[in-house]
Amino acid sequence: MGNETVQMIFGLLGGLAIFIYGMNLMSDGLQKAAGEKMRTILSLLTKNPLVGVLAGALTTAVLQSSSATTVMVIGFVSAGLMNLPQAISIILGANIGTTMTAQIIAFKIDDYIWPIIFIGFLMFFVAKKEKVKYVGQTIFAFGLLFLGIKYMGSVMKPLVALPFFESMMLYVRNIPALGVLLGTAMTVIVQSSSAVIAVLQNLAEQSGPDGVHSIVGLQGALPILFGSNIGTTITAILATIGASTNAKRTAIAHTIFNISGTLLFIWFVPQISAIVQLVSPSGSEVQVIARQIANAHTFFNIVCTLIWMPFIGFLVRLVTRLIPSNEIEIEGKELHPIYLDYKILDQPVFALHLATKELSRIAAIIVPMMEKAEKSFVEEDEIAIEKVLEMENNIDILQDASVKYLSSLFSNGELTEHQATQVAGLMHVASDIEHMGDQCQNIALFAKDKIRNEYKFSQEALDEIRGAFEQVKEMVSLTIRALNEGSADLAQNVIRQEDEIDRLEVRLRKHHMNRLEQGKCSPEFTVIYTDIIHNLEKISDYCKNVAEAVMKDINFVHES
């Protein structure tokens, strides 16, 4: 292998590396610039399939990767946040969204690459406002993306002049199945269909021996393009390792969608070429073929989506039959987090959503835990005491897992200042929930003392304790809702209720003193009675802390 050939290969790989780096940097900038507006996409996911398709296209346009969207969707399905029909509609949309990269690449902006890079650089390093910095990062990355393409084009010129390469392209043009295999293999290796299509667009812009026609031609490019759509499903399949049955079904649905499109379109390559040429700009082939490939990519995915949309129900039934449910409920499932997905840490908006869902789930354990604690004290139920202690241990395990996940978000280095504040707020929330569990444990241990010492409280005192439990349980339930929905109104209501619990504690202490004076209660019960009421009041304090975090630190609605 000559020195020129080695330089050519490394030049191509270097250009590809700049392109992929630019694409990832642009995705990061877009996510940060879009901010929490991306989170509104989540609210669209429960709508009809058409809205799901639009949400998938929009998410992928921002993430610059259908694979990233698919991995995210698989995570959501696995966590039970999304059902199979919703996931499939989003993946159909993701395939449309990923064609936007090819459309952008088809623009001829060679003369403006360096000004774009310089403007983006200035905005990123000079601007004080976070949002402007991220817009600058996006512009800078946009320039890098085109720089990578331009460099790949310059090293491809001598490559396409090689007789071996010309004969290989002739094979690809004449044997569509070979083109499909080539596109699939390239995408599996590079792990990005956008990068493969960028290389394809660049390659197609190189002229053959006549100097007029593309060395690949649109009919030769189409099978490679179809293959790249199949190759991108490999990432989704890999993401389902260890995931739920529904997550595996989502990945298989993605694969069926892309393979079926290729099997259908491969028989009509000349006709599709004619349609694409009709709707694309006119001019010599090498000048317009990049746009033709981009249009073919968009056309392929839109048509496939329109064909499959009425049959989403059929696709759900098909993948359900292909991957039957064999999941058995495992005892002690509550000991494992169900929402935390490390595969989407590089998409902080969605990772924060999952962390919040997990913390809401942990907080939801507090209400039945309080019921057991109440039963252990009022009814002297020793089984309930053991259950409280077991639940407290579960909360500790889940809280630890959540804090580790949030710490990983920090160390990933992908957070905006606002998102970093949200992570810090969620860490405090995790601590407050764990403290609520500690208070329930304390009450269960007081119940153990009560049973052991055979303390008998007056009916009036027990009724007051029951009433206090009811009020605090309502407050905990409201706090969970405020956290789950990110609702400032609900959080404000929790804070108001905390004041009422403070007054309740003072009132109940006075009632107890009155009973002592009247001889209705024994003095030795005073410590346990006041400790029970105080522990309930402490739970309300922690609820207030969570509510304040919802209003300030983890408010997902308003980004600073």
N, C-alpha and C positions, 0 to 999 in steps of 0.2 A: 504494500500500500504506500503510494508516494506521499511526499510531504504536503502537496497541494490537496490531495484527497482528505488527509487527516485534518488540515486546516478547514476544509469545506465542512466536514462532519461536525467538528467542534464549533464552527461558526453557526451552523444550523441549530445545534443543541444550545449554544449560548443565546442565540436570538429567541429560541423557544423559552429558555429560562427567564429572560427579561420579560417576555410576553406573559408568562404564567405569574411571575412576581407582580407585574403591573396589574393583572386582572385581580389577584388576591388583595393587593393594596387598594385597588379601586373599590372592591367589595367592602373592605373594612371601612374606607372613607364614607361610602354610601350609607352603610349601616349606622355609623356614628352621626352623620349629617341628618339622616332621616329620624334618628332618635326614637323616642317612644311612640312616634306615629306608626312605626312598624307593628307595635303591639295591638293596634286597632285591627290588624289583619286577623288576629285571633278571634275577635268578636264576629268576623264574617264566616268563620268556619262552620257555624251551626246552621247556616242558611241553605238555600237550594244548590244543586250541583253546578249551575251556571255561575253562581257567586263563588263557589269553591274553585272553579276553573280560573276565574279572574283573580282570586286571592293567590292561587298557585303561581300564575303568570307574574303578578306584581312582586311577590316574595322573591321569585327567581331573578327578576330583573334587578332587584337590589342586591341579592346575594351573589349574582353573576355566576350561578352554578345550579343546574337542576339537581346534581348529586347532593349538594348541601341542603336543598329544600327537601329532597326525598329522605335523607338521613334524619332531618328534623321531624318530618311527618311520621316516620317509622318510630321515632322516640315518643311522639305524642300518642300514637296508637298503642304502643307498648305500655304507656303509663295510663291508658284508659281515658285520655282527654279528648280523643277523637275516635269516631267509629269508622268502619271499613269504607262505606260509601263516601263519606266526607274525604277520607284520605285519598281514595282513588280519584275523585274529582280534582283535588289539589295537585296530584301528580300529573294529571292530564294537562292542567294549566302550566305546571312547571316546564313541560316540554315545549310549550309555546314561549314562555318567558326566556328560556335559554337561547332562543333564536335571535334575541335582541343583540347579543354580542356579535354575531355574524353580520347583522345589519349595520352595526356601528363600524365594524372593520372594513366594510365595503366602501366607506367614504374615502375619497382621495385627499388626504391632508398632509402629504409629505412635506410641503413647504411650510407648514405651521407647527410641526412637531416640536422644534426647539423653543419657539415662543410659548407654546402651551406648557412645556415642562418648566420653563423659567417662571411663568406667571403662577403656576401651581406651587412651585418652590417658594416664591416670595410670600404668597398667601399663607402657606403653612408655617413659615418661620417668622414672619413679621407680625401677623394678626394676633391680637390679644384675645378676641372672642373665640370660644371653643368651636362654635358652629362654623365660623369662617375658616378656621384651621382645617376642619374636616372636609370642607368644600375644596380647599386648596390641595389637600391630600388626594382627593378624588381627581382633580384636574391634573395634578402631577402624575398620578398613576395612569390616567388616560393617555398622557403623552408617552409614558414608558411603554405602554401596551403597543402603541403605533411604532415606537422606536424598535421594539422587538420584531414586529412584522416587517418593517423596512429592512432590517439587518438580515432577516431570514430570506427576503426577496433577493438581496444582493449576493448572498452565497449560493442561492439556488440557480442563478444564471449559468455558471459553469457546470453545475450538476446535471441540468437538463440537456446539456450538449453532449453528454456521454452516450455512446451508442447503446450500452447496456440499459441505461435508464429509459431511453426512447422505446426500446423493444418491450421493456417491462410495462410501460404505460399503454402500449398497444395491446398487450395481454389484458390489462385491466379494462380497457375500453371494450374489448371484444367479448370478455367473459365477466358479466356483471357479478356473478357469485364470488369471483376472486376479489372484486372491489369491496363487496360486503365484508368478506373475511379480513381484508386489509384494514378497513375502517374500524372494525371491531377490535382487532389486535392492537392497533395504534392507540385506541381510546383506553383499552385495558392497561396498556403500558404507561401512558401519560396521565391517566385518571382524570381527564378533562375533555369532553367532547368539543367544547368551545375552542380549546387549543388545537385539536386535530382539524377542526373546520377552518381555523385561521391558517394553518399550514396548507390545507387543501386549496383555500382561496389564493394563497400566495403562489403555490405551485401552478395552479390553473392560469395564473396571469403570465406565466413564462411561455413564450411562443415556441412552436415546433420548427422544423427545418425550413418551412416556407416563410417564417417570420411574421405571419398574419394570424394563423389559427393557434389556439391553445394546445399545449402538449397533451393535456388531459382531455379537454373538451367537456361540455356540460354533461353529455351522456356518460362519459367516463367518471365524472365527479359524483354523479347522483348515487351510484351503489356504495361508494366510499362514505358518503354522507349518511346513507341509511345504516351502514355498518357502525358508524360512530354513535348513532342513537341506541343500537343494541349494546355496544360496549359500555355506555354510561350506566346501564342497569346493574353491572357487576358490583359497583360501589354500593348500591342499595342492598344487594344480596349479602355482601360482606357485613353490612351494618346490622343485619338481622341475627348474626351469630349470638346465641344466648338470649335473644329477644322472645317476646310472646308469639303465640300462634298467629294472632291478627297482624302483628308486625311482619311476620314471614309472608302472610297472604298479601300484604300491601306491596312488598318487594316483587313478589311473583306477578301481581297485577301489572306493575310497571313493566316487567319483562315481557309479559304477554302482549301488552299494548304496543311496545316498540317492535317486537318481532312480527306481530300480525301486520303492522303497517308496512314493514319491509317486504313481507311475503305477498302483500297485495300490490304494492307499488312497483316491485321489481319487474313485473310483466308489462308495465306501461311506461318504461323509461323514455322511449322516443316521444310518446304523447305528452308526458309531463314536461319534457324538455321544450316541446313546442309551446305549451301553455306558459311556461316560465319565460321563454324568450318573448312571447307576446306581451306580457305585463311588465317586462323589464326595459330599461333604457336601450335605445338602439346605438349601434356603433360597432367597431371592429371587435372580434371575439375577445381578444386579450384585454381590451379596455373595459368591457362590461361584464366579464364572466364572474368577477368577485361578487357583484350585485346579484347576478343570476343565481349563484350558489346560495347566497343569503336568502333570496326570495324563494328558492326551491326548499330550503330548510324550513322557512316559515310556513310555506304552502303545505309541505308534508305533515307538519305537526298540527296545523289548524284543521286540515281535512281529516286526519286520524282522530282528532278530538271530537269533531262533529259527527263522525261515524260512530264512535264509541259512546258518546254522551247518553243517547237513549237506551243504551244497553249496560249502564253501570250496574243495575240490579242483576243482570245475567252474569257480568264479570265477577260480582261479589259471590254469586252462587258457584261459579266455576272454580274460583280460587279456594272457596270453602270446601268444595269436593276434592280438589287436588291436595289440599293440606287440611285433613280432618283434625278436629280438636282432640288432643290427647292430654290436655292439661289436667292435672289432679290438684285440688286445693291442698296446699302444704300447710300443716299445722305450724303455728309460729310465724306465719307470713308477715304479721304485724311487726316482726323484728327487723324487716328489711325495707329500705325506702323504695317506693314504687314510682316516684316522679323524677328522681334525679338521674339525668342522662349525661354522662361525661362526653359523649360524642358531639354534643352541640355547645360545648363551652365557648367555642369561637364565635357563637352567635348570642352575645350577652342578653339581648332583649328577651329571647325565648328561654334562655337558661335561667334568667331571673324569674320568669313566669313559672317555670317548673319548680324552682326553689320555694317560691311563695305557696304553690299548691301543696308541696310536701310539708311545709310548716303549718299550713291550715289543717292538713290531715293529722299532724301530731297534736295540734291544739284540740282537735275534735276528740281526742282520747280523754281530755280533762273532764268533760261532762260525765261520761259513764264512770270515770274514776271517782268523781265527787259523789255520785249516787252510791257507789260501793262504800266510800268513806262514811257517808251519812248512815247507811245501813249498818255498818260495823259499829258505829257509836250508839245510834238510837236503838237498834234491835239487838245489839251485842252479838253480831254475826261474825264468828271467827273465820269462816271461809271467805267472807268479804274482805277481812283484814289482809289475808294472804293474796287475794286478787289485787288489792290496791298496791301492795309491795311489788307484785309481778308487773303491773302496769307502769309503775314508776321506773322500774328497770328498763322496760321497753322504751319509754320516753327518753331515758338517758342515751340508749343506743342510737335511736333515730335522730336525736338532737346532735349527737357527735358526728353522725354521717352527714347531716345537713351543714354543719359548720365546716367540715372538711371540703364539701362541695363548694360552699361559698368562698372558702380560702383558695380553692383551685381557680375560681373565677378571678380573684385578685391576682394570683401569681401568673395567670395567663397573659396579663398585660394588654388586654383588648378593651378595657373599660373607659368610658368617658368619665369626667369628674362626677356628673350626676349619678351615673350607674355605680361608681365606687361608693357614693353616699348611700345609695340604695342597698348595696351589699352590706355595708356597715350597719345600716338600720335593721336588715334581716338577721344579722348576727345577734344583735341585741334582742330581737324578737325571739330567736331560738333560745337564748338564755332565760328570758322571761317565762317562756312556756315550760322550760325545765324547772324553774323555780315554783311554778304553779303545781307541778307534780310533787315537788318536795313538800309543799304545804299539805297536800292530800295525804301524803305518807305520814306526816306529823300527826294528822287527825286520826289515822288508822292506829298509830302507836298509842295515842291517848285512849282510844277505844280498848286497846289491849290492857292498859293500866286499869281502866274502869271495870273490865271484866274480872281481872285478877284480884282487885281490891273489893269487888262486889259493891261498887258505889251505886246508889239508887237515886236518880235525879227526879225532881217533881215533874209531873206531866206538863206543867206550865213552862218549865225550863226546856224540856224536850221539844215542845211545840215551837218555842222561840228559835231553837237551833234548827228545826226543820224549815221554818220560815226564812231564816238567814241563808240556809243552803239553797233554797229555791231562788232567792234574789240573786245570789252570786252565780248560780248555774245559768240563769237568764243572761246575766252580764257576760259570762264566758261565751255563750252561744252567739251573742251580738258581736263580740270581739272577733270571733272566727269569721263571721260574715263580713265584717269591716275589712279584715285582712285579705280574705279571698277575693272580694270585689274591689279592693282599693278605694273604698267609699269614705270620703271625709265626713259626710253627714252621719253615717253610722258610727264612725269613730268619735264624733262630737257627742253623740248620744251616750256612748260608753263612758266618756269623761264625766258627763252629768250624773250618770248612775253611780260612779265611784264616790262622788260627794254624798249621795244618799246612803251608801254602805258605811261611810265614815260616821254619819249621824246615827245610823242603825247600831253601830258598835257602842257608841256612847250611851244610847237609849237602853240597850240590853244590859249593859253593865249596871245602870241605875236600877233596872228592874230586879236584877240579881241581888243588889244590896238591900232593896226593899224586902225581898223574900228572906234574906238572912235576918233582918230586923224582926220579921214576923215569925221566924222559926220554921219557915217552910222548907228551907234548904240547909244542909250541913256546911259549916265553914270549910271543911277539908275538900269539898267539891269546887270551891271557888277558883282555884288555880286551873283545874282542867276546863271548867266552863269558860273562863275568860280567855284561856289559850285557844280553845276551839273557835270562839268568835274572832279572836285576833288573827288566827290563821286564815279564816275566810276573808277577813278584811285585807290581808296581805295578797290573797289571790286577786281581789279587786284592784289593788295597787298595780299588780303586774298586767292586768287587763288594760289599765289606764296607760301604762308604758307602751304597750303594743298599739293602742289607739293613737297615741301621740306620734309613734313612729310612722303609722299609716298616713297621718296628716302632714308629717314633715319629711322624714327621711325616705320613706318608700312609697311616696305618692307617684304613681305611674302616669298620672294624667298630665301634670304640668312639668315639663323639663326645663331646668334652668339653663 
